[in-house]
Amino acid sequence: MSKEINLDGNIVSVLMGRQCQAKYIDPEIGSYKGNPLIEALPPIKTLNEVSETILNLPLFSEKDIDKPPEKRIHYVEQIRDYMQPLPIHIQIESTLSLMIRRGYLGRNPLSPFYARQFAVGIKDIMEKDLDLNGENLIGNKSTAKSYSVIGISGIGKTTAVETTLLMYPQVITHSKYQKNGLTLGYLKQIVWLKLECPFNGSRKSFCQQFFLTVDQILQTNYYHKFVNSRTTEEELITKMAHICSLHCVGVLAIDEIQRMKRGEEAQKMLDFFVELSTKLGVPLLYIGTYKAIPMFSMLLANGRRASGMGAEFMDPMKQDKQWNLFLEDLWEYQWTKKKVPLTEDLNNAMYELTQGVTDFVINLFIKSQQYAIAYGQEKLTVSLIRKVAIHNLRLVQDIIDALASGEKKAIEKYDDLSPGWVETNNYIKALGVRIGLHGKISDQHKRTRNVSKSKENFKYLVTFAMNFDLSETAAIKIVTKAMDTNKGMLDLDAQQVIVTQMILDKAKEHSNKNEIKEKRPKKVVYFPYQQDVRLIEKNAKKDKISIVQALKEEGIVKSFTEFLD
């Protein structure tokens, strides 16, 4: 959820997460134990759990294709929420998980350092240099690291970071924590906070946004308490640092970092960020375009700790395995009357017209379907997609052409794409090598999709089985047994055959057990309804067709989407 605030005439969006009372769990890792800030966090997620959390698929039903075009145009818009777990998402989640927990190691509120920092004064701690051991004025050493996510506009940087942050509660309220004779009183812990670098790039505006954001989240009154016409920029910075320490901010994410002013003003802002991290232990996450690379280079010049956890470069997808995985899954969501398979020509056209930029791909896919529906063509073709691209991507066409050319001079015209090869290369070298997860995540993604599909099939098959006059408990028992025989890997039609056969076998077995031994005159069975399953079975044998085929002809075996809305 997001809320909008007005900052100097500019509307800024505030990302709002969930809030909860502290529930302490065993963090398992020895160094994390005895720290309420860490013990109150959710368990560390596995790769599978992260993938399932990130995966967001549009609500799709085959029967929606029969709806009027006016409605289907709206259905297509659901694709905007489409999100698929890619290697970059896993890397960001893993890094943030480490940053938050490692950052709290040096900020345990049960430690004497927590109270001492307020007794000595945040202002004095910020102004005093670290000693040779890297300790601040009160003798505490920061365990905070910083991290950068860099990429062109529209590549999905902000979405990736926000999705990860929302996996954690934003605010945790502590009231009763006791361990080893130590007690923690009332404390509102801000696990994460996301800000945007203001349009004017000033430190004063940045601090004002910080107070407004915290007030929205905690329902406090810091802005009116600290911000007035007489307050200096330095005083605001000190107060902001104080609130970060008071509420134990786990990570401060700063988006649109490329907006920062150049020259002396930029240096002051960067110095403040470095001091917040190195002297008070607040982990920082910078998000920006390639235009920000010179500023990140300045951060490196201010000390290795400023880079800490390294950086992720979110470049457009290359036309490789990852691109194919992304587009193949996306292509499933077609609300046109005629669903077309993803051919090599269509794949090539989509890549050529978007150059693998996520936002461009999603938009082109949506607009192409809406055009096809609105003008009665009702299917996607290469020529249609090219036509739509001319009208809908015209504002970014020069950028797409530059990316397609691959030429340095063409790309360097747009500092959002690349600020200069020398600075970028130097920055990458200084940060070291990243972990590659492409092959592993591809397999994991398929497993996640299969699990999701299997759950949907299970629900459908239970409803299907209950049409045979079974109780829900009996239906669940049969479907579970049927899916266990093949681990749920067969397609839905095959599963229906197995379930139907098991129901009939069960009925026959029950009939044999209750058969009366003495001969009685044959009864003529009257079937009051044409769709009585017993009558259908009888006629199927007579017509020498399979029971499943007969059930389908009578409309009892429905398509998979019949029960999905």
N, C-alpha and C positions, 0 to 999 in steps of 0.2 A: 504494500500500500504506500502511496505517496501523497504528501500534502504540499501545497504551494505556499511560499512566503514571498513577500515583497521586500526586496533589498535595493534601496536607492533607485526605485523605479523599474528594476529588473525582477522578473518572476523566477524564483529558484525553487526547484523541486526537492522536497525533503523525503528521503527514503525511510519509511517507518517499518520496524520489525515487531515481532511479538515480545511481550513482557511476561515474566513469570516469577514465582517465588522460588527461592533456591532449594534444590533437592540435591543433596550431595551423594556422589557415587565414587567408587574406588577407581582412580584414574589408571591403575595398574603400573604405570611407569613410576619408579621409585622417587625421582626428583620432583614429580608432580604432587606427591602425597603431602598432606598437611597444609595445602594451600587452598583455602576456600574458593578463591577466584577460579581455580582450575577444576576443583572437584565439583563445582556447580555447573560446569559446561557439559553439553551432551557428550556421549561416548565418541571416541575417534571413529570415523566412518570408514568402512571398507570400500574398495573400488566398486563393488557391486551396488552398495548402498548409495554411493555418490551418483552412479550412473542412473539408478532408478529415480533419484530425487530430481536430477536435471532433466530427464526425459519428459517432454511435454508434447503430446500429440493432439491434433485437432479432433473434435468429436465428429466422427464420420459414420454415416449409415447409407447403405446402397439405396434404400427407399427414398432418401432425400433427393436423389437424381430425378425422380418423377415429379418433384414439386415445381411450382411455377418459376420462371426465370428470375422474377423480381426477388423471390426468396433465396434462390440459389446464389445470387450475387452476394448476398449477406453471408451465406454459409462459407463461401470462399474466403471471406475476411478472417475466418478462424485461423487460417494458415499463419497469420502474423504472430500467433502465440507458439508456433512450432519451435521446438528446441531439441536438439539432438546432442548427446554427450560426445564431445570430441576431445582429442588429446589435450588441447589447451585448457579445457574446463577442468579436467582431472588434475593437471599441473597446478592451476590456480588454487583449487580447493586444498590440495595437499600442502602447498606453501602457506596459505593462510592459516590452516590448522596448526602448523608448526609455529608460525609467527605469533599467534595469539597466546598459545600455551607457553612457549619459550619466553615471550615478553613478560608474562606474569611471574616468572621465576624470581626476578629481582624486585618484585613489587608486592610481595605477600603482606596483606594488611595486618597479619599477626606479628610481623617483624617490627622491631623497634624503629626501623627506618621510616615506616609509613607515618607514624605520628611525628617523628623528629623533623621530617621535611617541612611540615607546617609550622613547627616551633621555630626552626631556624629561618624559614621564609623562602618561598619559591623564587622570589626576585633575586635574593642573594645566591641561591643555588644556580640559577640561570646565568648570572653574571660572572661567576667564578669558574675558571678553567678546570678541566679534569687534571688529576695528578698523574704521575708517571705510570701508575697502575691502572689508569682509566677510571678511577673512582671520583665521584663528585664531592661537593663540599662536606656532606655528612658522612662520607666514607662508603657510600653505596655504589655498586657497579651495575650499569645497565646491561640487561640481557636482550634488549630490543634489536630487531633487525628491520630493514626496509626492503621494499620490493617495487618493481616497476612493471607495468603492463603497457606496451607501446604498439601502436598500429594505426592504420589509416582510418579515417572516418567511415562509419557504416560497417566495420568489420566485426562488431559485436563485443568490444572491450567492456563497455559499461554493463551490458546485459550479463556477461560472464561473471563479472565481479559481484554485481548485485544478487545474482542467483546464488552465489556461494555465501555471501554475507547473510542472506535470509535463511540459510540452513541453521544458523545460530540464533538464539534469542537475542534481541537487541539490549534488553535491560533485565537484570537479575536482581531481585530484592533479597538481601540477606538480613536476617533478624536474630536467628539462634544458631550459632555454630560454636561447638566446644570440642577441643581436641588437645590432649596432652596438657591439660590445665590451662589452656589459653582459650579466650572467648572473643568472638567477633560480635559487636553490637549491630545496630541498624546501618545498612550501607546499600546504596543503589549503584550497582556495577553496570557501566555502559560497556558492553562487549565490543560493539563496533559503532562507528559513526562515519557517515559518508558526506563529504562537502564538495562543492564545486569551486574551483578557482574563479573569483569574480571577474566580470568582463573588464573592469579597469585594472585588474591585476594587483591591487594594493593590499597591504597587510591589514590596514584598518578595516576595509570591507570584508576581508576574510575573517577577522575576529568577530565582526558584527554578525556575519552569517553563522558562525559557530554558536554564539549565544542564542540567536533566534532558533537554531536547529535543536539545541539542547532543551530550550524552553518548550518547544513543540513536543518533544519526546517525554520529558519528565514533568511537564506542567509546572515548571519553575518560573522565576521572574528575573533571571540573570541579566537579560538585555536591558531592562529598565533600571536595574540596580547598578550596572557598570558602564552603560553607554550614555553619554551626554555630551554637550558641546564643549565642555571643559576637559574631558578625558583625552589624554594624549595617546598616540599610537603605542608607545612603549608600555603604558599602563594597561592598555587592552591586551597586549601580548602576555604580560605577566598574569593577568586575571584568567586568560584562556588557559595558560599552562597550569594555573592553580586548579581550575575545574577539571582538567584532564587527569590530574593527580588525585583529586578528591573522589571522583567517580570511577577511577581505575579504568580508563578507556583502553580496551584491549587492542584495537587497531583503528587508526584514523586514515580513511581512504580519501584521497584528494583527486577529484576528476578534473578533466580539462586543464591539466597543468601547463599546457602550451600557452595559455592566456597570460601567464605571469609576465610582468614587465621585464624589460632588458636592463642591462647596466647595473648601476649601484642599487636600485630598488630591488632588482631580482636577487642580488647577492644578499641583501638584508633578509629577504623572505627565505632564501635557502639556508642562511645561517640559523634562522629561527627554527626551521624544520629539523636541522641537524641537532640543535641544542635540545629540542623537545624529545628527540630520540635518545641521544647520548647521555643527557644529564637527568632526564626524568623517566626514561625507559619506555616511552610510548612508541610502539611499532607504527611505521608509516607505509602506506600503499599509494604510489603515484600512478595515475592513469592519464595517458596523453597520446597525441599523434607524434609522428616523426619530427614535427616542428619543435618538439620539446627536447630533442637529443642534446643540443648545446647546453641546456640547463642541467640535464642529467650528468653531463660531463663535468659541469661545475660542482655538482654534488660529490662526484668522485674525487675531485681536487680537494674537497673539504674533509676527506677522510674515507677510508675503506668501509667504515661502518655505515656510511650513507647508502651503500649498495647492498650490503648484508646478504640477503637471500637471492640476489640476482635480478633477472628480468625475463619477461616473456615478450617475444616479438610476434604479434598477431598479423602475419602477412596474409594476403588473399590465398585461398586454396590453390594448389597446383592441380592440373588435370590428371590426377593419379587415383590411387585406391581410396584415399580419404574423400576426394571429390565424388567419386562414384557412389560410395556409401551414403553420403549426404543427399545426393540428387535422387538416387534410387528410392530411398525412403520417402523423401518429399513428394515424389511423383505419384505415390499411391493415392494422394488426396486430390482427386479430380471430381468436380461436381458437374462436368459437362455430360451431355446425353451419351456421347460415345467416348469411352475411356480408351486412350491409346497407350500402348507400351512405350517405354523409354528406349528409343532406337539410338543407334550410334549418331545419326544425323541430328536428332534432337539434343542429345548430350553435347555434341560439339557446338551446336548453335547456342545453347544456354551458357556454355563456358565462354565462347567468343564474345557474347553480348554483355557478360557481367564480369569476366576475368576472375571469377571465383570469390568476389566480394559478397559476403553473406547477405547483407541488406539488399543489394541489387538483385540477387538471385530470388529471394523471397518476394520482393516487389514485382519482378518481371513475371514470376509464376502466377501470382495473384491476378495481376492486370491482364495477362494473356487469357486466363480462364474467364474473367469477367467480360472481356471483349467477345470471346467466342460465344458466351451465353447471350449477351445483349444483342448481338447481330445475327443470331440464329445459326452460326456455323457449328456450334456444339461439339467441336473437337479441336485439340491442339495440333498445329502443324508448324513446320519450320518457318514457312512464309508468314503465318499469322504472328508468331513470336517476334520475328524481325520487324514486322509492321508496328507492333505494340512497343517494342524497344525504342524505335525512332521517336515516338510521341512521349513516352514516359521516362526515358533515361537521357533526354536531350541535355538537361542541366549538368549531368556528370559525364557526358560523352567524351569530352576532352581528356578527362582522367582515365576513362576506360581505354581510350586510344593510346594514351601514354603507357599504361600498364601492358597493353597488348604488344606495343613496339619493343618493350624491354630495353630501350635505349636510355642511357644515363641522362643525356641532355634533355630528352623529352620528359623524363620523370622528375628531374631536378627543377623543372618549371613550377612544380607544385610542392611546396615545402611541407604540406600535409602528408605527402607520400614518402618523401625522403629529403632530409635537410642537407645531405652531403655525405658522400661515401666514406670519407676519411674519418669524420667524427663518429659515425655509426660503427664502423669497424673497430675503432679504438675502444668504444664503449663496450662492444661485445667481447673483445679480448680481455678487458679488465674484469668482466663479470664471470668469465669461465664458460664451461660447456653445460648445456641444459640436458635433461633426461628425455629420451625419445620414447613415446608410448604408443606409436601409431598402430603397429600390428596388434598389440595386446588389446587396445581399446576397441579396435574394429571387431575382434572376436567377442569382447565383453558386451559391446553394443548389441550384437546379434542375439546373445543370450538374454539380455534384458528385454528385447523386443519379444523373444519367444515366451518368456515368463509372462509378460503382459498379455500376449495372445492366448496363452494357455488358460489364464484366469477367466478371460472373456468366454472362451469355449466351454469351460466348466459350467458357468452360469447358464449359458444357453442350453446345454445338454440336460441340465437338471430340469429346466422348464419344459423341455421337449419330452423327457421321460415322464413327467407328471401328467402329460396328455394321455398316457396309457392308464389313467386312473390309479396311479401310485401316490402314496403319501410323499411329502417332501423328504422325510427321513429315508424312506425306501429308495427314492430317486437318487438322493445323494450317495447312498451306499453303492448302488449299481454303477453310477457314473464314475465314482472314485475307482472302483474295481476295473472298469473299462479303460480308464485313462492310465491306470497303473500298468496294464498289460503292454502298453507301447510308450510309456513315459510321456504321454500327451503330445507326442511329436507328429502324429498323423494329421491330415487335414480334416476339416469339420465333417465333410460327407462320409469319410471313412469311419470317423468316430460315431456318427449317427448309426451306421450299419451295425457296428459292434454293440452299441447300447440297445438297439432294437432287437438284435438276436439274443442278447442276454435276457431281456425282458420276456421274450417269447419262450426261451428255454426255462426260465423261472416259472412261467405260467404253466407250461407243460409238466414240469416236475411236480408242481403243486397239484395239478389235475390228476396225475398218476397216483399220488399218495392218497388222495381222497376217493379214488375210483371204487365204486361198490362192486363187490365180487359177484354177487348173484346177477344173472342176466335179467334185464328189464326191457320192456318194449322201447324201441327207439323213440325219442321225443323229437318233435319238430321244433327247432329253436326259432323263436320269432325275434327278429332284430328291429326294434322300433325306429332306429336311426340309420340312414344310409351310410353315415361315417363311423358307425360302430366298428372298432378295430377288429373285432372277431369276424364280422361280415367281410371286411376288406381282406383279411387273411384267407378266408374261405374262397372268395372270388379269385384271389391271386393264384391259389393252387389250381383252381379250375381253369384259369386263363394261362397257366404255366408262365407266370412272370414273378419276379422277386417281390417279396413283401415290401422292401424299401421303395421299389418303383411304384407299387400300388399306393403306398402311403403318400408318396410325392404327388401322384396324379389326383389324389383326393384332397391335397392341400394340407395334410397333417404334418408332413416333414417340410418344414419351412426353410428358407434361406437363412444364413447366419445372422443377418442384420435385422430379422423380423422383430427380435425382442430388444434391440438396442435403440436407444433414443439419445 
